[in-house]
Amino acid sequence: MAKAKKAAAKKRPARKAAPKKAAAPAHPILDKAEAALKKVEAELADATKKADAAKKDAQTKANAAKKAGTKAAKRSADAAKRAVAKANDQVKAKREALRHAKVGHAVAKVESSV
């Protein structure tokens, strides 16, 4: 403990750590499955952001339509509602794709361990 305290006082490590071993090469099937999983997760996050933005936009347009009371504003609000529905469908599809990717990843783990 004395050496560690002395080294801390000098702001340097007491002794050098042993060099880390190189990671074992991953199985190509597992690599592919992990890449697909990451890609689908990123797509889901992106689709969710877009859906949230569409919801906010639709709410804003609906409020504006109530205030204005014009046909054009109502049409704009209806179009925004349709955009929200479309975005929600995309999010559902991405969630389904994520489920499939997770299953594929689990299968790849088993296959790579055999």
C-alpha positions as CSV (number, residue, x, y, z in Angstrom):
1,M,0.0,0.0,0.0
2,A,2.9,2.3,0.7
3,K,4.2,2.0,-2.9
4,A,0.7,2.9,-4.2
5,K,0.5,5.9,-2.0
6,K,4.0,7.0,-3.0
7,A,3.1,6.6,-6.7
8,A,-0.2,8.5,-6.2
9,A,1.8,11.3,-4.6
10,K,4.1,11.4,-7.7
11,K,1.0,11.0,-10.0
12,R,2.2,7.9,-11.8
13,P,1.1,4.3,-11.7
14,A,2.8,2.0,-9.1
15,R,3.5,-0.6,-11.7
16,K,2.6,-1.2,-15.3
17,A,-0.4,-3.3,-16.1
18,A,0.1,-6.6,-17.9
19,P,-0.6,-6.2,-21.7
20,K,-4.2,-7.2,-22.6
21,K,-4.8,-10.3,-24.6
22,A,-6.3,-9.9,-28.0
23,A,-10.0,-10.7,-28.2
24,A,-10.8,-14.1,-29.7
25,P,-11.9,-13.7,-33.3
26,A,-15.7,-13.6,-33.5
27,H,-17.7,-15.9,-35.7
28,P,-18.6,-14.4,-39.1
29,I,-22.3,-15.4,-38.6
30,L,-22.4,-13.7,-35.3
31,D,-20.8,-10.6,-36.7
32,K,-23.4,-10.4,-39.5
33,A,-26.2,-10.8,-37.0
34,E,-24.8,-8.1,-34.7
35,A,-24.4,-5.7,-37.5
36,A,-28.0,-6.3,-38.6
37,L,-29.2,-5.9,-35.1
38,K,-27.4,-2.5,-34.7
39,K,-28.7,-1.4,-38.1
40,V,-32.3,-2.2,-37.1
41,E,-32.0,-0.5,-33.7
42,A,-30.7,2.6,-35.4
43,E,-33.6,2.6,-37.9
44,L,-36.1,2.1,-35.1
45,A,-34.7,5.1,-33.2
46,D,-34.8,7.2,-36.4
47,A,-38.4,6.2,-37.1
48,T,-39.4,6.9,-33.5
49,K,-37.9,10.4,-33.7
50,K,-39.8,11.1,-37.0
51,A,-43.0,9.8,-35.5
52,D,-42.7,12.0,-32.4
53,A,-42.0,15.0,-34.7
54,A,-45.0,14.2,-36.8
55,K,-47.2,14.0,-33.7
56,K,-46.0,17.4,-32.5
57,D,-46.6,18.9,-36.0
58,A,-50.1,17.4,-36.1
59,Q,-51.0,18.8,-32.7
60,T,-49.8,22.2,-33.7
61,K,-51.7,22.1,-37.0
62,A,-54.9,20.8,-35.2
63,N,-54.7,23.7,-32.7
64,A,-54.1,26.2,-35.6
65,A,-57.1,24.8,-37.4
66,K,-59.3,25.2,-34.4
67,K,-58.2,28.8,-34.0
68,A,-58.4,29.7,-37.7
69,G,-61.5,27.7,-38.6
70,T,-60.7,27.7,-42.3
71,K,-60.9,24.8,-44.7
72,A,-57.3,25.1,-45.6
73,A,-56.2,24.8,-42.0
74,K,-58.5,21.8,-41.5
75,R,-57.1,20.1,-44.6
76,S,-53.6,20.7,-43.3
77,A,-54.4,19.2,-40.0
78,D,-56.0,16.2,-41.7
79,A,-52.8,15.7,-43.8
80,A,-50.7,15.9,-40.6
81,K,-52.9,13.2,-39.0
82,R,-52.3,10.9,-42.0
83,A,-48.6,11.6,-41.7
84,V,-48.7,10.6,-38.0
85,A,-50.6,7.3,-38.9
86,K,-48.0,6.6,-41.6
87,A,-45.1,7.3,-39.2
88,N,-46.7,5.0,-36.5
89,D,-47.0,2.2,-39.1
90,Q,-43.3,2.6,-39.9
91,V,-42.4,2.4,-36.2
92,K,-44.5,-0.8,-35.9
93,A,-42.7,-2.3,-38.9
94,K,-39.3,-1.4,-37.4
95,R,-40.2,-3.0,-34.1
96,E,-41.2,-6.1,-35.9
97,A,-37.9,-6.1,-37.8
98,L,-36.1,-5.6,-34.4
99,R,-37.8,-8.7,-33.0
100,H,-36.7,-10.7,-36.0
101,A,-33.2,-9.4,-35.8
102,K,-33.0,-10.3,-32.1
103,V,-34.2,-13.8,-32.9
104,G,-31.6,-14.0,-35.7
105,H,-28.9,-12.9,-33.3
106,A,-29.9,-15.5,-30.7
107,V,-29.8,-18.2,-33.4
108,A,-26.4,-16.9,-34.6
109,K,-25.0,-17.1,-31.0
110,V,-26.1,-20.8,-30.8
111,E,-24.7,-21.6,-34.2
112,S,-21.4,-19.9,-33.6
113,S,-20.9,-21.7,-30.3
114,V,-21.3,-25.1,-31.9
